[in-house]
Amino acid sequence: MVDTLAIGANTFAQDRTPWLPRAGGLPGCRRVEAMHVVTVRHRAGSELARDALAVHGLEWPEATGDVGKAQPEDTMRVVRLQPEELVVVGAHSPAIDGLLAALSPGRAADAVAIDVSDGAAVVELEGPSLDPWLAHLVDALAIPRHPGRATRARMADIAVMLVRVDEERLWLVADRSLASYVANWLTFAHQGAFESRPSRP
């Protein structure tokens, strides 16, 4: 018998093509290599941080768990993880470069932006029935069920960030060194959620 978990982990870690394609009415996922992850730490009420995002077309999320978009291109999300921390996730763009320059260490008195892309892996889950799949991975209360929401969660014994992009699309951000481990869990949970459910042609 073919070891699908091993294939999933190897493909996920080494290949840029979808390793668990969306098919038969079931969701799938892929690792998105080109994504950037930038953390922004700021003091409460920082106008410098707010202005740096605004000038580059990035929405400022007010409450923890809120997600702002990028304007005019809808290629990024700004996640409010806690009162004094934002995380920008998205494709590389002039907005990313501009934000990093504006809030480079030592430039702003009460805010700093750090590119942590080299240490992060971004996985895009896409398709119907994402929530039943996620329920096999994280606590049900940690699933962001509506677009524009994000959470921190524990997937098995590792920390992940979940960003609901739209109803049928979600980004999972984890430590890059754990990519193969994440792949195994995603594949295992997919089997647990859907293996007994007949797929649609």
Backbone as numpy.savetxt, mean C-alpha at the origin, in Angstrom:
# Nx Ny Nz CAx CAy CAz Cx Cy Cz
2.62 -33.38 -7.24 1.77 -32.18 -7.24 2.65 -30.93 -7.24
2.25 -29.92 -8.00 3.02 -28.69 -8.07 2.83 -27.89 -6.79
3.91 -27.38 -6.25 3.86 -26.58 -5.03 3.53 -25.14 -5.40
2.25 -24.80 -5.35 1.83 -23.46 -5.78 2.34 -22.37 -4.85
2.51 -22.69 -3.56 3.02 -21.69 -2.65 4.45 -21.32 -3.00
5.27 -22.33 -3.31 6.66 -22.06 -3.67 6.73 -21.25 -4.96
5.91 -21.61 -5.95 5.90 -20.87 -7.20 5.49 -19.42 -6.95
4.46 -19.24 -6.13 4.00 -17.89 -5.85 5.09 -17.04 -5.22
5.76 -17.59 -4.21 6.78 -16.82 -3.52 7.94 -16.48 -4.44
8.41 -17.46 -5.24 9.55 -17.22 -6.12 9.22 -16.18 -7.18
8.04 -16.32 -7.79 7.66 -15.37 -8.83 7.48 -13.98 -8.25
6.87 -13.92 -7.08 6.61 -12.63 -6.44 7.91 -11.91 -6.11
8.90 -12.66 -5.67 10.14 -12.05 -5.24 11.05 -11.66 -6.41
10.93 -12.36 -7.56 11.91 -12.19 -8.62 11.34 -11.62 -9.92
10.05 -11.70 -10.12 9.45 -11.33 -11.39 8.55 -10.12 -11.20
8.46 -9.28 -12.23 7.63 -8.09 -12.14 6.24 -8.31 -12.75
5.98 -9.47 -13.28 4.67 -9.76 -13.85 3.74 -10.27 -12.77
2.42 -10.20 -12.99 1.49 -10.70 -11.97 1.76 -12.16 -11.65
1.90 -12.46 -10.38 2.16 -13.85 -10.00 0.90 -14.57 -9.58
-0.16 -13.81 -9.27 -1.45 -14.40 -8.94 -2.50 -13.62 -9.73
-2.66 -13.91 -11.02 -3.52 -13.10 -11.88 -4.98 -13.15 -11.46
-5.66 -12.04 -11.68 -7.10 -11.99 -11.49 -7.76 -12.80 -12.59
-8.58 -13.78 -12.20 -9.20 -14.66 -13.20 -10.42 -15.34 -12.61
-11.35 -15.75 -13.48 -12.49 -16.54 -13.06 -13.37 -15.87 -12.03
-13.46 -14.54 -12.05 -14.28 -13.84 -11.08 -13.65 -13.73 -9.71
-12.38 -14.07 -9.57 -11.67 -14.01 -8.29 -10.60 -12.93 -8.35
-10.25 -12.36 -7.20 -9.22 -11.32 -7.19 -7.83 -11.90 -7.38
-6.90 -11.04 -7.75 -5.51 -11.42 -7.88 -4.63 -10.33 -7.31
-3.31 -10.51 -7.43 -2.41 -9.49 -6.93 -1.10 -9.51 -7.68
-0.38 -8.42 -7.56 0.94 -8.30 -8.19 1.79 -7.35 -7.37
3.08 -7.57 -7.41 4.00 -6.65 -6.77 4.31 -5.52 -7.75
4.22 -4.28 -7.27 4.44 -3.12 -8.13 5.81 -2.55 -7.82
6.77 -2.84 -8.69 8.16 -2.45 -8.44 8.37 -0.94 -8.51
7.60 -0.25 -9.35 7.87 1.16 -9.61 7.31 2.10 -8.54
6.69 1.57 -7.51 6.07 2.42 -6.50 7.11 3.03 -5.55
6.84 4.26 -5.14 7.68 4.93 -4.16 6.91 5.09 -2.85
7.65 5.03 -1.76 7.07 5.21 -0.43 7.89 6.27 0.29
7.22 7.35 0.69 7.88 8.46 1.37 7.17 8.72 2.69
7.93 8.77 3.77 7.34 9.08 5.06 7.58 10.55 5.38
6.55 11.22 5.87 6.64 12.64 6.23 6.32 12.77 7.72
7.30 13.18 8.49 7.09 13.44 9.92 7.01 14.95 10.13
6.03 15.39 10.91 5.86 16.82 11.10 5.27 17.09 12.49
5.49 18.29 12.96 4.88 18.70 14.22 3.42 19.07 13.97
2.63 18.97 15.03 1.21 19.31 14.90 1.06 20.75 14.42
0.18 20.94 13.44 -0.08 22.28 12.92 0.97 22.80 11.97
1.84 21.93 11.47 2.91 22.39 10.58 2.36 22.93 9.26
2.50 24.21 9.04 2.09 24.80 7.77 3.10 24.49 6.67
4.35 24.31 7.04 5.37 23.97 6.04 5.06 22.63 5.38
4.70 21.65 6.19 4.37 20.33 5.64 3.12 20.41 4.79
2.10 21.08 5.30 0.83 21.21 4.56 1.06 21.91 3.21
1.83 23.00 3.23 2.09 23.76 2.00 2.92 22.94 1.02
3.88 22.16 1.53 4.73 21.36 0.64 3.90 20.32 -0.11
2.91 19.74 0.55 2.03 18.80 -0.13 1.12 19.53 -1.12
0.55 20.64 -0.69 -0.42 21.34 -1.53 0.20 21.84 -2.83
1.41 22.37 -2.76 2.03 22.94 -3.95 2.35 21.87 -4.99
2.41 20.61 -4.54 2.67 19.51 -5.47 1.41 18.69 -5.74
0.26 19.26 -5.44 -1.01 18.62 -5.80 -1.39 17.44 -4.93
-0.89 17.38 -3.71 -1.18 16.26 -2.81 -2.15 16.71 -1.73
-3.25 15.98 -1.59 -4.24 16.31 -0.58 -3.71 16.03 0.83
-4.13 16.83 1.77 -3.71 16.70 3.17 -4.80 15.96 3.94
-4.57 14.71 4.34 -5.57 13.98 5.12 -5.55 14.45 6.57
-6.72 14.74 7.12 -6.79 15.34 8.45 -6.75 14.30 9.57
-7.55 13.26 9.46 -7.70 12.30 10.57 -6.92 11.02 10.31
-6.52 10.37 11.39 -5.81 9.09 11.28 -6.66 8.09 10.50
-6.04 7.48 9.49 -6.75 6.53 8.64 -7.31 7.14 7.38
-7.32 8.48 7.29 -7.77 9.14 6.07 -6.72 9.03 4.98
-7.17 9.08 3.73 -6.27 8.98 2.59 -6.56 10.12 1.62
-5.54 10.91 1.31 -5.67 11.97 0.32 -5.16 11.50 -1.03
-5.62 12.16 -2.09 -5.21 11.81 -3.45 -4.22 12.83 -3.99
-3.72 12.52 -5.20 -2.86 13.45 -5.92 -3.64 14.06 -7.06
-3.48 15.37 -7.25 -4.16 16.06 -8.34 -3.12 16.70 -9.25
-3.27 16.67 -10.58 -4.43 16.11 -11.29 -4.31 14.61 -11.57
-3.11 14.04 -11.40 -2.93 12.62 -11.72 -3.25 11.78 -10.50
-4.12 10.80 -10.70 -4.56 9.95 -9.59 -3.64 8.74 -9.47
-2.35 9.00 -9.21 -1.36 7.92 -9.17 -0.75 7.74 -7.79
-1.14 8.57 -6.84 -0.56 8.51 -5.51 -1.65 8.61 -4.45
-1.30 8.18 -3.24 -2.16 8.35 -2.08 -1.32 8.87 -0.92
-1.93 9.75 -0.12 -1.28 10.28 1.07 -2.04 9.74 2.28
-1.37 8.95 3.09 -2.02 8.25 4.19 -1.66 8.92 5.52
-2.67 9.21 6.31 -2.45 9.73 7.66 -2.37 8.54 8.61
-1.15 8.18 9.01 -0.98 7.04 9.90 -1.18 7.41 11.35
-0.73 8.58 11.73 -0.91 9.07 13.09 -0.84 10.59 13.05
-1.16 11.26 14.15 -1.29 12.72 14.11 -0.10 13.47 13.52
1.10 12.93 13.67 2.28 13.64 13.19 3.06 12.83 12.16
2.37 11.93 11.45 3.06 11.14 10.42 2.15 10.88 9.23
2.68 11.16 8.04 2.03 10.85 6.77 2.91 9.89 6.00
2.29 9.08 5.13 3.03 8.24 4.20 2.48 8.47 2.80
3.35 8.83 1.89 2.98 9.03 0.49 3.37 7.78 -0.28
2.40 7.17 -0.97 2.64 5.96 -1.75 2.20 6.21 -3.17
3.04 5.89 -4.14 2.62 6.07 -5.52 3.76 5.95 -6.51
3.40 6.07 -7.78 4.38 6.02 -8.85 5.31 7.23 -8.77
6.54 7.03 -9.24 7.48 8.15 -9.21 6.97 9.28 -10.09
7.12 10.50 -9.60 6.62 11.66 -10.33 7.36 12.89 -9.85
7.22 14.01 -10.59 7.82 15.27 -10.11 7.32 15.67 -8.72
6.08 15.28 -8.39 5.54 15.61 -7.07 6.36 14.95 -5.96
6.75 13.70 -6.18 7.58 12.99 -5.19 8.91 13.70 -5.03
9.56 14.02 -6.16 10.86 14.70 -6.10 10.73 16.06 -5.42
9.67 16.80 -5.76 9.49 18.12 -5.18 9.25 18.08 -3.69
8.46 17.10 -3.24 8.19 16.96 -1.81 9.46 16.62 -1.05
10.25 15.70 -1.58 11.50 15.32 -0.92 12.47 16.49 -0.85
12.49 17.32 -1.90 13.37 18.48 -1.90 12.90 19.54 -0.90
11.58 19.78 -0.90 11.03 20.82 -0.02 11.18 20.48 1.45
11.10 19.19 1.77 11.16 18.76 3.17 12.37 17.88 3.44
13.47 18.16 2.75 14.69 17.40 2.98 15.20 17.67 4.39
15.93 16.71 4.99 16.38 16.89 6.37 17.16 18.19 6.56
16.75 18.97 7.56 17.43 20.21 7.88 16.89 21.43 7.17
16.03 21.23 6.16 15.52 22.39 5.42 14.33 23.04 6.10
13.41 22.23 6.61 12.23 22.76 7.28 12.39 22.59 8.80
11.88 23.57 9.53 12.07 23.55 10.98 11.22 22.51 11.68
10.06 22.19 11.11 9.14 21.32 11.84 8.60 20.17 11.01
9.30 19.81 9.93 8.84 18.69 9.09 10.02 18.12 8.31
9.93 16.83 7.99 10.97 16.18 7.20 10.35 15.05 6.39
10.81 14.89 5.16 10.35 13.80 4.29 11.53 12.89 3.96
11.32 11.59 4.11 12.38 10.60 3.87 11.86 9.56 2.89
12.64 9.28 1.85 12.29 8.24 0.88 12.69 6.88 1.44
11.69 6.04 1.72 11.96 4.72 2.28 11.63 3.62 1.27
11.60 3.98 -0.01 11.19 3.04 -1.06 12.08 1.81 -1.12
13.38 1.97 -0.86 14.28 0.83 -0.96 13.96 -0.24 0.07
13.29 0.12 1.14 12.97 -0.86 2.17 11.54 -1.33 2.16
10.78 -0.90 1.14 9.35 -1.22 1.12 8.98 -2.03 -0.11
8.01 -2.90 0.05 7.41 -3.64 -1.06 5.93 -3.28 -1.11
5.45 -2.94 -2.32 4.04 -2.58 -2.49 3.38 -3.65 -3.35
2.30 -4.21 -2.82 1.54 -5.23 -3.53 0.16 -4.66 -3.83
-0.29 -4.79 -5.07 -1.63 -4.34 -5.44 -2.55 -5.55 -5.53
-3.59 -5.55 -4.69 -4.65 -6.56 -4.75 -5.80 -5.96 -5.55
-6.32 -6.73 -6.50 -7.34 -6.19 -7.38 -8.39 -7.23 -7.71
-9.65 -6.79 -7.76 -10.73 -7.67 -8.16 -11.85 -7.68 -7.13
-12.88 -8.47 -7.40 -13.99 -8.59 -6.46 -13.61 -9.43 -5.25
-14.40 -9.34 -4.21 -14.22 -10.18 -3.01 -12.87 -9.99 -2.34
-12.38 -8.76 -2.32 -11.13 -8.51 -1.62 -11.26 -8.72 -0.11
-12.39 -8.32 0.46 -12.54 -8.40 1.92 -12.50 -9.84 2.45
-13.16 -10.83 1.80 -13.03 -12.21 2.28 -11.58 -12.72 2.21
-10.85 -12.28 1.20 -9.44 -12.65 1.09 -8.65 -12.03 2.24
-8.83 -10.73 2.46 -8.12 -10.04 3.52 -8.46 -10.59 4.90
-9.69 -11.07 5.07 -10.11 -11.61 6.37 -9.32 -12.86 6.74
-8.70 -13.50 5.76 -7.84 -14.66 6.04 -6.40 -14.23 6.35
-6.14 -12.92 6.27 -4.79 -12.40 6.47 -4.65 -11.53 7.71
-5.66 -10.69 7.96 -5.59 -9.73 9.07 -6.90 -9.77 9.85
-6.90 -9.15 11.00 -8.13 -9.03 11.78 -9.18 -8.29 10.95
-10.40 -8.78 11.01 -11.47 -8.19 10.19 -11.65 -6.71 10.48
-11.41 -6.29 11.72 -11.58 -4.89 12.08 -10.49 -4.01 11.49
-9.41 -4.63 11.02 -8.29 -3.86 10.45 -8.41 -3.69 8.94
-9.45 -4.21 8.32 -9.62 -4.09 6.88 -10.23 -2.73 6.55
-9.55 -1.92 5.73 -10.17 -0.66 5.29 -11.20 -0.98 4.21
-12.47 -0.89 4.53 -13.52 -1.39 3.65 -14.03 -0.37 2.64
-13.60 0.88 2.77 -14.10 1.91 1.87 -12.93 2.66 1.24
-13.06 3.06 -0.02 -12.02 3.87 -0.65 -11.75 5.14 0.16
-10.48 5.50 0.21 -10.12 6.68 1.00 -9.82 6.38 2.45
-9.65 5.09 2.78 -9.31 4.70 4.14 -8.06 3.82 4.13
-7.31 3.86 5.22 -6.10 3.06 5.36 -5.95 2.62 6.80
-5.24 1.52 7.00 -5.02 1.00 8.35 -3.62 0.42 8.45
-3.15 0.32 9.67 -2.00 -0.52 9.98 -2.57 -1.83 10.50
-1.93 -2.93 10.16 -2.44 -4.23 10.58 -1.28 -5.19 10.79
-1.60 -6.31 11.44 -0.65 -7.41 11.58 -1.09 -8.52 10.65
-0.22 -8.91 9.75 -0.48 -10.05 8.87 0.42 -11.18 9.34
-0.21 -12.18 9.98 0.57 -13.19 10.72 1.38 -12.42 11.77
2.72 -12.43 11.66 3.52 -11.75 12.69 4.29 -10.56 12.14
3.84 -9.99 11.01 4.54 -8.83 10.46 3.57 -7.65 10.33
4.13 -6.45 10.37 3.34 -5.24 10.24 3.17 -4.89 8.77
1.95 -4.50 8.39 1.67 -4.06 7.03 0.79 -2.82 7.08
0.77 -2.08 6.00 -0.16 -0.97 5.84 -1.09 -1.31 4.68
-2.39 -1.12 4.89 -3.39 -1.41 3.87 -4.04 -0.10 3.44
-4.04 0.16 2.15 -4.60 1.39 1.60 -5.69 1.02 0.60
-6.93 1.41 0.88 -8.03 1.10 -0.04 -8.08 2.18 -1.11
-7.67 1.81 -2.32 -7.63 2.75 -3.43 -9.02 2.95 -4.02
-9.70 1.84 -4.30 -11.11 1.88 -4.67 -11.75 0.56 -4.26
-13.01 0.37 -4.64 -13.74 -0.80 -4.14 -13.03 -2.11 -4.47
-12.40 -2.19 -5.63 -11.79 -3.45 -6.08 -10.27 -3.31 -6.23
-9.67 -2.39 -5.50 -8.21 -2.24 -5.56 -7.68 -1.78 -4.22
-6.61 -2.45 -3.76 -6.02 -2.15 -2.47 -4.51 -2.31 -2.56
-3.77 -1.41 -1.90 -2.32 -1.54 -1.82 -1.93 -2.07 -0.44
-1.07 -3.06 -0.44 -0.49 -3.61 0.79 0.99 -3.25 0.79
1.43 -2.55 1.82 2.82 -2.11 1.92 3.47 -2.86 3.08
4.59 -3.49 2.78 5.30 -4.28 3.79 6.80 -4.07 3.63
7.55 -4.60 4.58 9.01 -4.56 4.51 9.48 -5.38 3.31
10.35 -4.78 2.49 10.82 -5.46 1.27 11.52 -6.78 1.57
12.22 -6.86 2.69 12.95 -8.09 3.01 12.01 -9.27 3.27
10.73 -8.97 3.49 9.75 -10.02 3.80 8.84 -10.33 2.61
9.26 -9.92 1.40 8.40 -10.07 0.23 7.98 -11.51 -0.02
8.92 -12.44 0.06 8.57 -13.85 -0.18 7.61 -14.38 0.88
7.81 -13.94 2.11 6.92 -14.33 3.21 5.51 -13.80 2.97
5.42 -12.55 2.54 4.12 -11.96 2.22 3.46 -12.73 1.08
4.25 -13.10 0.08 3.72 -13.84 -1.06 3.12 -15.17 -0.62
3.82 -15.87 0.24 3.30 -17.15 0.74 1.96 -16.97 1.44
1.86 -15.95 2.28 0.62 -15.73 3.02 -0.52 -15.32 2.10
-0.23 -14.48 1.12 -1.28 -14.07 0.18 -1.80 -15.26 -0.61
-0.90 -16.12 -1.06 -1.32 -17.30 -1.81 -2.09 -18.27 -0.93
-1.59 -18.51 0.27 -2.26 -19.42 1.20 -3.65 -18.92 1.55
-3.77 -17.62 1.81 -5.07 -17.05 2.17 -6.03 -17.07 0.99
-5.51 -16.88 -0.21 -6.34 -16.94 -1.42 -6.94 -18.33 -1.56
-6.13 -19.34 -1.33 -6.63 -20.72 -1.39 -7.67 -20.96 -0.31
-7.42 -20.45 0.90 -8.36 -20.65 1.99 -9.68 -19.95 1.77
-9.63 -18.78 1.12 -10.86 -18.01 0.90 -11.67 -18.52 -0.27
-11.01 -19.08 -1.29 -11.72 -19.35 -2.54 -11.60 -20.78 -3.08
-10.81 -21.65 -2.44 -10.58 -22.96 -3.03 -11.84 -23.81 -3.12
-12.78 -23.57 -2.19 -14.02 -24.36 -2.23 -15.14 -23.67 -2.97
-14.82 -22.49 -3.53 -15.83 -21.70 -4.23 -15.62 -21.86 -5.73
-16.59 -22.32 -6.47 -16.41 -22.49 -7.91 -16.20 -21.15 -8.58
-15.20 -21.10 -9.46 -14.93 -19.87 -10.18 -15.87 -19.73 -11.37
-16.08 -18.46 -11.75 -16.95 -18.19 -12.90 -16.12 -18.13 -14.16
-16.64 -18.65 -15.28 -15.86 -18.61 -16.53 -15.67 -17.19 -17.00
